Amino acid sequence: MDLDDYRTQSPYSDPGRHGGLLDAVASDIPSVAATARNVIVHYRAGGVDLPVDRLDEVNRRWVDRILDTDQSRFPVPLTAERPAVDRVAGCCRDHTLLSIAILRQHDIPSRSRVGFASYFTPGWHHDHVLVEYWNGERWVWADPELDPAGDWRFDGYDIDPTAGLFDSAARVWSAYRAGTIDPDVYGVAPDMPVHGAWFIYDYVLHELAHRQKDELLLWDSFGAMTDHLANADLTLADEIAALLLEADDGDEAAEKALADRYATDSRLRPGAQVHSFSPVSGTVNTVDLCVSRR
């Protein structure tokens, strides 16, 4: 994909009838991020206890559905303050998705990046999703979930890719294969069993999907994904991770190879259906993406 591809909305980021709400948001990253935090609250780590019957909002996979939910409570501009407890329940993927929807609405190339962040819990690398946008000269990593008023000790809206604060899934997988990291400290949270090499492997496929503008839920499973490393296609992950890293270094041939492989290899992309492992109910559902989009 080229820059122009990332200016246009994906089916996931398309605001539909809510486009005017995005038009009204300023396009600078601090404003975009503040708006995303104002509309969405993290379902586990948002600092508020959400009503149990609202936790399923984390499965609103489309921006227009997220905004439907928001506007049903607050039929006002997205920048008008909402009480935290009444914001739409979501996660990092949703803060990022809404942010890139706003940026794309303003013709700014942007995409979501899937990987692991080290700045939430010492010694642990949480699965995380960042915004990556083109500032006219370079791609910039920004975390819209971070309130700049917090004591982060780094610029959350211009995260240095070499600082080890956030690493893409491809980089983490490559480090694991080289034997330079402990995969068991990469996952959802230290107190949860969702971590390890198989999880990093699955996230390489998520990283590719998001780069190709299929901004899936982080608990969607498709293609060659697995919850047991013994069933993983290690060579496939090695190849895709290498191409992702080369593309990040500006290799246009690698970028084209990723797009071509994604289009032709069913192991790498969602089909008409995905299996979705809900983090709130613990159930596994088969989701028809075409039906759920209507």
C-alpha positions as CSV (number, residue, x, y, z in Angstrom):
1,M,0.0,0.0,0.0
2,D,1.1,3.6,-0.6
3,L,0.4,6.7,1.3
4,D,-2.8,7.4,-0.5
5,D,-4.2,4.0,0.5
6,Y,-3.8,5.0,4.1
7,R,-5.7,8.3,3.6
8,T,-8.9,6.4,2.9
9,Q,-11.2,4.7,5.4
10,S,-11.3,0.9,5.8
11,P,-14.6,-0.9,6.5
12,Y,-13.6,-0.8,10.1
13,S,-12.7,2.9,10.4
14,D,-15.5,4.1,8.1
15,P,-17.7,6.4,10.3
16,G,-20.7,6.1,7.9
17,R,-23.4,8.6,8.8
18,H,-21.2,10.0,11.6
19,G,-18.6,11.5,9.2
20,G,-19.6,15.0,10.2
21,L,-18.6,14.3,13.8
22,L,-15.1,13.4,12.7
23,D,-14.9,16.4,10.4
24,A,-15.5,18.6,13.5
25,V,-12.5,17.2,15.4
26,A,-9.2,19.1,14.9
27,S,-6.6,16.9,13.1
28,D,-3.6,17.5,15.4
29,I,-2.6,14.4,17.4
30,P,-3.3,15.8,20.9
31,S,-6.8,16.7,19.9
32,V,-7.4,13.4,18.1
33,A,-6.1,11.4,21.0
34,A,-8.1,13.4,23.6
35,T,-11.2,12.8,21.6
36,A,-10.6,9.1,21.4
37,R,-10.2,9.0,25.2
38,N,-13.3,11.1,25.7
39,V,-15.4,8.7,23.7
40,I,-13.9,5.3,24.7
41,V,-12.8,4.0,28.1
42,H,-10.7,0.9,28.6
43,Y,-13.0,-1.9,29.7
44,R,-10.4,-3.2,32.3
45,A,-7.8,-0.4,32.8
46,G,-9.9,2.7,32.5
47,G,-10.0,3.5,36.2
48,V,-13.7,3.0,36.5
49,D,-16.0,0.1,37.3
50,L,-18.3,-0.3,34.3
51,P,-21.7,-1.9,34.6
52,V,-21.4,-5.6,33.7
53,D,-24.2,-5.4,31.1
54,R,-22.1,-2.8,29.1
55,L,-18.8,-4.7,28.9
56,D,-19.8,-6.4,25.7
57,E,-19.3,-3.0,24.0
58,V,-15.7,-4.1,23.6
59,N,-17.0,-6.2,20.6
60,R,-18.2,-3.2,18.6
61,R,-15.7,-3.8,15.9
62,W,-16.7,-1.0,13.5
63,V,-16.2,2.8,14.2
64,D,-19.8,3.5,13.1
65,R,-21.1,1.1,15.7
66,I,-18.9,2.6,18.4
67,L,-20.2,6.0,17.5
68,D,-23.8,4.7,17.4
69,T,-23.3,3.7,21.0
70,D,-21.7,6.9,21.9
71,Q,-24.3,9.1,20.2
72,S,-27.2,7.1,21.8
73,R,-26.0,8.5,25.1
74,F,-24.4,11.8,24.1
75,P,-25.9,13.3,20.9
76,V,-23.3,16.1,21.0
77,P,-19.9,16.7,19.4
78,L,-17.2,14.1,20.2
79,T,-15.2,16.7,22.0
80,A,-18.0,17.5,24.5
81,E,-16.9,15.9,27.8
82,R,-18.5,12.5,28.7
83,P,-18.3,11.1,32.2
84,A,-15.7,8.2,32.2
85,V,-18.2,5.7,33.4
86,D,-20.6,6.4,30.5
87,R,-18.0,6.2,27.7
88,V,-18.0,3.3,25.3
89,A,-16.2,0.3,26.7
90,G,-13.2,-0.6,24.5
91,C,-9.5,-1.1,24.5
92,C,-6.3,0.1,22.9
93,R,-7.4,-1.1,19.5
94,D,-10.6,1.0,19.7
95,H,-8.7,4.2,20.8
96,T,-6.4,3.7,17.9
97,L,-9.2,2.8,15.4
98,L,-11.2,5.9,16.3
99,S,-8.0,8.0,16.0
100,I,-7.1,6.7,12.6
101,A,-10.7,7.2,11.5
102,I,-10.4,10.9,12.4
103,L,-7.0,11.3,10.8
104,R,-8.2,9.6,7.6
105,Q,-11.3,11.8,7.6
106,H,-8.9,14.7,7.4
107,D,-6.9,13.1,4.6
108,I,-3.9,12.2,6.8
109,P,-2.3,8.8,6.1
110,S,-2.6,6.6,9.1
111,R,-2.7,2.9,10.2
112,S,-2.8,0.9,13.3
113,R,0.3,-1.0,14.6
114,V,0.1,-4.1,16.7
115,G,2.8,-5.1,19.1
116,F,3.8,-4.9,22.8
117,A,4.3,-1.9,25.2
118,S,6.7,-2.0,28.1
119,Y,5.6,1.2,29.8
120,F,2.6,0.1,31.7
121,T,4.0,-2.6,34.0
122,P,7.7,-3.0,34.9
123,G,9.1,-6.2,33.5
124,W,6.0,-6.9,31.4
125,H,5.2,-6.3,27.8
126,H,1.5,-5.8,27.3
127,D,-0.1,-6.4,24.0
128,H,-1.0,-3.0,22.6
129,V,-2.0,-1.1,19.5
130,L,-0.6,2.3,18.4
131,V,-1.5,4.9,15.8
132,E,1.1,5.3,13.1
133,Y,0.5,8.5,11.0
134,W,2.4,10.3,8.3
135,N,3.4,13.8,9.4
136,G,4.5,14.9,5.9
137,E,8.0,13.6,6.3
138,R,8.0,10.4,8.3
139,W,5.8,7.8,10.0
140,V,5.2,8.7,13.6
141,W,4.1,6.3,16.4
142,A,1.5,7.8,18.9
143,D,-0.4,6.2,21.7
144,P,-3.9,7.9,21.9
145,E,-4.7,6.0,25.2
146,L,-2.0,8.0,27.1
147,D,-3.0,11.1,28.8
148,P,-0.1,13.5,28.5
149,A,-0.9,14.8,32.0
150,G,0.5,11.5,33.3
151,D,4.1,11.0,34.4
152,W,5.2,8.9,31.3
153,R,8.7,10.4,31.0
154,F,8.5,10.2,27.2
155,D,6.5,11.8,24.5
156,G,3.5,9.5,24.0
157,Y,2.6,11.2,20.7
158,D,6.0,10.7,19.1
159,I,7.3,7.4,20.4
160,D,10.9,6.6,19.4
161,P,10.8,3.2,17.6
162,T,14.4,2.5,18.8
163,A,13.7,3.2,22.5
164,G,12.2,-0.2,23.3
165,L,9.0,1.4,24.7
166,F,6.9,-0.3,22.0
167,D,8.0,-3.1,19.7
168,S,6.0,-4.4,16.8
169,A,4.9,-8.0,16.9
170,A,7.2,-8.7,14.0
171,R,10.2,-7.4,15.9
172,V,9.3,-9.3,19.1
173,W,8.8,-12.5,17.1
174,S,12.2,-12.1,15.4
175,A,13.8,-11.5,18.8
176,Y,12.1,-14.6,20.2
177,R,13.3,-16.7,17.2
178,A,16.8,-15.4,17.8
179,G,16.6,-16.4,21.5
180,T,17.1,-12.9,22.9
181,I,13.8,-12.5,24.8
182,D,11.7,-14.4,27.2
183,P,8.4,-14.9,25.4
184,D,6.5,-15.5,28.6
185,V,6.7,-11.8,29.6
186,Y,4.8,-10.8,26.5
187,G,1.0,-11.0,26.7
188,V,-2.2,-9.5,28.0
189,A,-1.3,-9.1,31.7
190,P,1.0,-10.8,34.3
191,D,-2.1,-12.2,36.1
192,M,-3.6,-13.8,33.0
193,P,-2.6,-17.0,31.1
194,V,-2.7,-15.3,27.7
195,H,1.0,-14.9,26.9
196,G,4.0,-16.6,25.4
197,A,5.4,-17.6,22.0
198,W,2.1,-18.7,20.5
199,F,0.6,-15.3,21.4
200,I,3.4,-13.4,19.8
201,Y,3.0,-15.7,16.7
202,D,-0.7,-14.8,16.4
203,Y,0.1,-11.1,16.8
204,V,2.4,-11.2,13.8
205,L,-0.7,-12.1,11.7
206,H,-2.7,-9.4,13.5
207,E,0.1,-6.9,12.7
208,L,-0.1,-7.8,9.0
209,A,-3.9,-7.6,8.9
210,H,-4.0,-4.2,10.5
211,R,-1.3,-3.0,8.1
212,Q,-3.5,-4.1,5.3
213,K,-6.4,-2.1,6.8
214,D,-8.3,-5.1,8.3
215,E,-8.3,-3.7,11.8
216,L,-9.7,-6.7,13.5
217,L,-10.5,-7.2,17.2
218,L,-7.4,-8.4,19.1
219,W,-9.3,-11.5,20.1
220,D,-10.3,-12.5,16.6
221,S,-8.7,-15.6,15.3
222,F,-8.3,-16.4,11.6
223,G,-6.1,-18.2,9.1
224,A,-3.0,-19.8,10.5
225,M,-3.5,-18.5,14.0
226,T,-3.3,-21.1,16.8
227,D,-3.3,-21.3,20.6
228,H,-0.6,-24.0,20.6
229,L,2.9,-23.3,19.2
230,A,3.2,-26.9,18.2
231,N,0.5,-26.2,15.5
232,A,2.1,-22.9,14.4
233,D,3.6,-22.4,10.9
234,L,6.9,-21.0,12.1
235,T,8.3,-20.5,8.7
236,L,5.3,-18.5,7.6
237,A,5.7,-16.2,10.7
238,D,9.4,-15.8,10.1
239,E,8.8,-14.8,6.5
240,I,6.0,-12.3,7.3
241,A,7.9,-10.8,10.2
242,A,11.0,-10.3,8.1
243,L,8.9,-8.6,5.4
244,L,7.2,-6.4,8.0
245,L,10.6,-5.3,9.3
246,E,11.9,-4.6,5.9
247,A,8.8,-2.6,5.0
248,D,9.3,-0.5,8.2
249,D,12.8,0.2,6.9
250,G,11.3,1.7,3.7
251,D,11.7,-1.3,1.4
252,E,9.0,-0.8,-1.2
253,A,9.5,-4.3,-2.6
254,A,8.8,-5.8,0.9
255,E,5.7,-3.6,1.2
256,K,4.4,-4.9,-2.1
257,A,5.2,-8.5,-1.2
258,L,3.2,-8.2,2.0
259,A,0.2,-6.9,0.1
260,D,0.5,-9.6,-2.6
261,R,0.8,-12.4,0.0
262,Y,-2.1,-11.0,2.0
263,A,-4.3,-11.0,-1.0
264,T,-3.4,-14.5,-2.2
265,D,-2.7,-16.6,0.9
266,S,-5.8,-17.5,2.9
267,R,-3.6,-18.4,5.9
268,L,-2.8,-14.7,6.4
269,R,-6.1,-13.0,6.4
270,P,-9.7,-13.3,7.7
271,G,-12.2,-14.9,5.3
272,A,-15.9,-14.2,5.6
273,Q,-15.8,-15.5,9.2
274,V,-13.6,-15.2,12.2
275,H,-13.6,-16.9,15.5
276,S,-13.9,-14.3,18.3
277,F,-12.8,-15.1,21.9
278,S,-14.7,-12.6,24.0
279,P,-12.6,-11.3,26.9
280,V,-15.6,-10.4,28.9
281,S,-17.8,-13.5,28.5
282,G,-15.1,-16.1,27.9
283,T,-17.2,-17.5,25.0
284,V,-16.0,-18.3,21.5
285,N,-18.3,-17.1,18.7
286,T,-18.1,-17.5,15.0
287,V,-18.6,-14.0,13.5
288,D,-19.8,-13.5,10.0
289,L,-18.0,-10.3,9.1
290,C,-20.4,-9.4,6.2
291,V,-23.5,-9.9,8.3
292,S,-22.2,-8.1,11.3
293,R,-21.2,-5.1,9.1
294,R,-24.8,-4.5,7.9
